[in-house]
Amino acid sequence: MRHSQRLFAIAIAVCLLGASVAAHQVTYKGTVVSTDKMTVKVTVVDEKTKKPMDITFKIDKDTKILRGDKVVTLAEARIQKDEKIAVTTDHDLDEDLALVVRLDVKK
């Protein structure tokens, strides 16, 4: 009986671990369509359909914005239309909220 209880406890632990592994961040790479003080609209290629689509990401005070390796404010980033961008979100929290925005170094 104890053996089956231990197996059951292990099975539950594995399920709970699997649930935490399912929590994941996703990075979208594309080009900037537009931006304002609260959002950035990005054209990305849908992995399933292979067609471009626009996604609007929310930016808040906790969003980390990187220009190269340097952390900057949204105003300092001076994001431009057609610029390459990578936006990381967490699908378990809010898939539209940008956690990290990465931009190339301006020349």
N, C-alpha and C positions, 0 to 999 in steps of 0.2 A: 504493500500500500504506500509506503514512504517513497518508494522508487517512482511510482506513477505521479505522486504529488510533486516530486522534484522535476520530473519531465514536464508536467503541466506548468510549473513555475518558470522553467527555462523557456518553454514555448511562449508564455506571456511576455517574458523579457525580450525575446527575439522580436515579437510583434511590436512592442513599444520602441525598440531600437530602430526597427524598419520605418516606423512612423516619423521618427526624428530625422532619419536619413532622407525621407521623402521631402522634407523641408529643404527648399533649394533656391539658390539665386540663379537668375538668368541674365545673360548679357546680350543686348541687341546692338548690332553694329550697322551703321548706315550713314546717311547724310542728313544734315539739318534742313528742314523745310522752313521753319520759323521758330521764333522764341519770344517770350515776354518775361515779366518778372516772376511768374508763377509756373510756367510750363515751357517745354521744348517739344516741338513736333518733328519727328524723324521718319524718313522713308527707309524701311528695311525690306529685305526680301524674305517672304514667308517660306519657311523650310519645306512645308508640305506641297504648296502649290507652285513654288518657285516664281511667284509674282510679287512685284513691289506693292507695299501697302504703307500707309501713314499711321503712326502711333503717336499719341500725345502723352508725354510723361509729366507728372506733377513734380515740381521742385519745392522743397521746404527748407527750413533753417538747418535741418540735419543732413541734407544732401551734400555729399563731399564732391567738390568740383576740382578736377585736376587739369591743368594746362601743362602737358608733358608730365613731369614728376612733381610739379609745384602745386600745392593747394591754393586755390584762389576763390574769390567771391564770384557770384554770377556776373556782377557788373565788371569786375576785372577780367573775366574770361572773354568778354566781347565776342560771343558766339555769332558766327556769320552764316548766312544762307549758303547751302551747298558744301559746307565744311564737313569733313569726316568726324564721326562721333561714335562713342560706345557708351551705352546706358545700362547699368546693372540694377535690376529690381529683385524683390523677393516675392515670389508668387504666394507664399503663405501669409504675408503681411498685407501688402497692397500691390498688386501687379502693375499699377499705373504710377506708383511713387518711385522716383529715381533715388536709389541709395548712393550710387556713384555715377558721375558723368566724367568721361575721359575725352580729352581733346588733344590734338597734336600741338606741338610748340609752334607758335606763330613766328614767321621769319621776318 
